[in-house]
Every structure is written in C-alpha cells, then in structure tokens.
Amino acid sequence: MLPMISTVSARAFRLDSLPADRGPCRSISLMRRAVAGASAALLALVLTATAAFAQNVFRVTTIPEEAASEQLRKFAPLVKYLERQLGMKVEFTPVTDYPAAVEALVNKQVEMVWFGGFTFVQARIRSGDKVIPIAQREEDSQFRSVFITLAGSGIKSLADLKGRNVSFGSQSSTSGHLMPRNFLLEAGLNPERDFKRIAYSGAHDATIASVVTGRVDAAALDITVWRKFVEEKKVDLSKVEVFYTTPPYFNYNWTVHADMPAPLRERVTKALLALNPADAEGKEILGLARAARFIPTQASNYKGLEQAGRSAGLIK
C-alpha cells in the first residue's frame, strides 16, 4: 500500500512559501535545504512504494493473430493459473498490432508476451538483446505454414501463383508472412515481381476469410490455425484446400524482459513447463494454446528466422 501524505504536511513543505535566501539569512537557507532534502526523500519513498505495488501485477499480452475476443477467451484460464502459481494479480491485455506487442515488452509495459518467432527476433533487435525467450510449445520446434486456395482455382503449386492475387497475414507474422515469403523466394518467386497483387490481412482468421470470399486467389497462414478451423468445421474443405505446406522452422515462444528479477523469471518458466495435459486445468490451457506441452527454449533457436528476415529484406 502506498504511504499516506497529509495535506497539512504537503502545505508545510511548499518551498515557494519560504522567504528568498538573501544576504545573512543563513538560517532560512539552511531551512530551505532541509525542506528540499525532506521533499526529495519523501518523493523517493513514494516512487519506491509505487514500484513495489506495480510489481504485484504481472502483465501479459500476445501478438494479435486472432480477434481480441478470441485472445481473451484463450488466455483467461492461463491468467487464473499464473495468478495462483505466482501469488500476484495477472492481467491480460490485447494489443492492436504486431509492432505494438514488440514495443510493449521493450518498453516494459508488460512482463511477458506470446511472440511469433519473427516478432521475437524484432523485439531482440529493438531492445538491444534485452529480451529472453523462456518457453515454447513442443510443436514450435517443427512449425509449418500452409498455402490455401479455392477448389477449382487451378492453383496446384507455388509456381501457379504467378500473376495471381495473394494474401499474407500481418507483415510481422512469422507463419503468415516471413517464412511463406522465404520459401517463395527459395522457389524462385518474388511476390512484388510475380504476383498481380499482394494483400496483408492482419490476422490468420482474416486470411482464411479472404480466400473463402474470393478477395484473393491464394493465401498463406499458420498451420495450427488452419487445423483449428478444420476441426471446428469453420471452413468447408470441399471449397477451400491446402496446396502447399512449408518445410519446418522454429516459431512461437513466451518471452520476458531481461530486467525481470531472476527468481520471478524462474517461477514463470517453471509454471509454464509444469502444465500437464493429464490434469483438467493443464489440458484446458494447453488445448487452447494448441500445444501438447511447453518446453524450454533459447534465443539461438531463432537465428534461422533472423537470417530469413534479412534475406527477404524485412530486417535491415
């Protein structure tokens, strides 16, 4: 709790109410210095208490790969779990776009972010290597993207995308842009040169919708989001199909700022790694995360993504 400051004391310590320090009025000068020192000490005490209070709230966000309402639904059980494990209030707040998630952690507006591999690389570079990945899903060591199209479009391979309208997700998305672009370049296709038009949907669910509605001829997205839509029967496989699946790469992770106290970082990491699909709570949280389990990770796992970003001209 913050210290209470009485209005009487506050009025008594107004420096502008004291006489000016002139000539021999040494006692007044000493009084002014003493009061200034007391005010500085009081301010330091308030700031210290404020910082201590803020540390009792653990703030979390994620890259906005899905609608905000879906993010809140997915992360609500994890918030409750972390509150119990950490013994402090946990707040989840959606952000508007991928760069906002990067800035939130770099500027310490949140304690932890669910990043895609590429946004982690961007945060690491942006922060001067002051962010630390602590856990990833087991699936993230062998992640893939898919390219989808309408059945009957005539698109059967990446080469068939020449002269077509193609959509990616967010420009900062690993699975919805960076790695699909990387594999297109490896196949000899330059999107700016070879596609009729390039669109950026901003989120994976919007990417699927852009194909279903015919706004684009084909699109690339996260394979786990695609599988989720298929499992939940939100997409008609007689109308939309996958025509290319990428090779594997490292992707998502939970990342914290390097300035987080080591004991807290260890507790958060331990809590994530302890999630077990054998118990009801763990099964729910892991299921919503589309994860078998969380495993440790490290920054070196994402060097390949950084190289892909530089090769694609997305990192200068």
Secondary structure, 3 states (H helix, E strand, C coil): CCCCCCHHHHHHCCHHHCCCCCCCCHHHHHHHHHHHHHHHHHHHHHHHHHHHHHCCEEEEEECCCCCHHHHHHHHHHHHHHHHHHHCCEEEECCCCCHHHHHHHHHCCCCCEEEECHHHHHHHHHHHCCCEEEEEEEHHHHHECEEEEEECCCCCCCHHHHCCCEEEECCCCCHHHHHHHHHHHHHCCCCHHHHCCEEEECCCHHHHHHHHHCCCCCEEEEEHHHHHHHHHCCCCCCCCEEEEEECCCECCCEEEEECCCCHHHHHHHHHHHHCCCCCCHHHHHHHHHCCCCCEECCCHHHHHHHHHHHHHCCCCC
